[in-house]
């Protein structure tokens, strides 16, 4: 059986790098979501006399996190813009380096 001298197009090393990057990315975004969920759970678990202040505090924190994005009137869009900025802040340089682009 003759062996081929062509290089195989699949790089196991690159696959391992991509897999590790994906796991790291997933862990960090899950961490952001865990913080949000635990804040919501904390507010909802408060007994009645402290429920209203806890919910108002949570509301202020969420609104404050998206306040810089006033160009978008929709709260959901501002929240998505905030999440995109968090991801870019964490992984932007890595993504640009992978694409071969320079830092802005």
Secondary structure, 3 states (H helix, E strand, C coil): CCCCCCCCCCCHHHHHHHHHHHHHHHHHHHHHHHHHHHHHHHHHHCCHHHHHHHHHHHHHHHHHHHCCCCCCCCHHHHHHHHHHHHHHHHHHHHHHHHHCCCCC
